Amino acid sequence: MTYDLLLAGGEVIDVGGGHVGRYDVAVRGGRIAAVAPDLPRDAAREVVDAGGRLVTPGLVDMHTHVHPEATYWGIDPDPVAWYSGVTTWVDAGSAGAYTIDSLRAAAREARVRVKALLNISAVGLTAPHGECRDLDLCDVDLATATVAANRDLIAGVKVRMDGKTIGTHGLEPLRRAQEVADAAGVPVMVHIGVPPPTVGEVLGLLQPGDIVTHCASGLAAGMLDGGDLAPAVVRAHADGVRFDIGHGSGGFAFDVLEAQLKAGVLPYTISSDLHARCLFGPVFDLPTTMTKLLAVGLPLEYVVAAATVHPARALSLPGGVGTLAVGAPADIAVFRLAEGPFELADAHQQHRTAERRLVNEVTYVAGRPLPPRLPAAPKPWIPLTGAQRDELARRDREIRDLLTTPLVGPDGLAEQFPRVSSSVPSSVPSFEGDC
């Protein structure tokens, strides 16, 4: 056989690999072997009919938190990956210099690819906020050495610039993060939120290629000037600062995003900021966040690129990640485009309606479908509404009912060890069969 797997006749959106249209995608040895129309079916060990389905590179979520046993925010990525199509998870600052080894251990256990942005604070996100209030924890030499020793894992530096995190230190944590990033030749990702500082103050220090996450935040001061986008925001975007959605629990507002789009300021990347507080809403997963971008009018091709090749380029991820280029890892997502309307909410209960929704049907990592796994129950410190608790309880009941009901009835069974005529007396037991 030439191919291990052939996804046949899907609608491919692979901007990074240069394939947009109806193609077959072939896999051999865990890597993309060919992308072309009408590849020979008899050359593949397994052929999957992808007709009527959207086939994309495995999604790259550039802002997540996947350090579940050591941080306030972390979740296990694998249970979400198998139903969302996200095959590369970038942990955005859960670990600092003191905890990077434990994040590495967690990443080693994951079936998906995990990369990291090192928190400028050595303690990382072990608490809801406050990691930069003690500037001694923002140790430039230690962080620089940590990046140098972990270049296979670390793709950038993360700093949260909001009043709850930095205390009275103003822009100093960002300056220190930039010093580390400059020494390592990697970008800084800056979280903006509740002031101080203002958005204009933060953007004034960023360089081309740096990333501002929560770019459509409704909490950050100075994003809007009246109803229009502030000039400092327009200028930073034009200068090459990359805007990342980073939805999260409080980092995304439809009206702010719409003001940006009106001004021609497009998010370069779409990320979920998926963590323990927003896994059960308002984020849910990256395809839901992508659907919100479709709801405000961004084209499907751009939305897919902003969740595949754009984040891969922003972080210089190697080896064709975020594409279906020949030789790239065979990380593939297959979606159904469900027809709406679908009502969607941002972090502030503003609603928009999408006519289409991305629904994942299978997620492949290195050419193999991820197996189903259930997410863990929410930690006791996670705030949930009564409706969320009721739905979690209902889901648990339905899963239990599903698994405690026999998979098929008698008519769906076959005799696995057929009885045959034998001269062995019936009183003599036979041990053939199960063992």
Order of alpha helices (4+ residues) and beta strands (2+ residues): beta-beta-beta-beta-beta-beta-alpha-beta-alpha-beta-alpha-beta-alpha-alpha-beta-alpha-beta-beta-beta-alpha-beta-alpha-alpha-alpha-alpha-beta-beta-beta-alpha
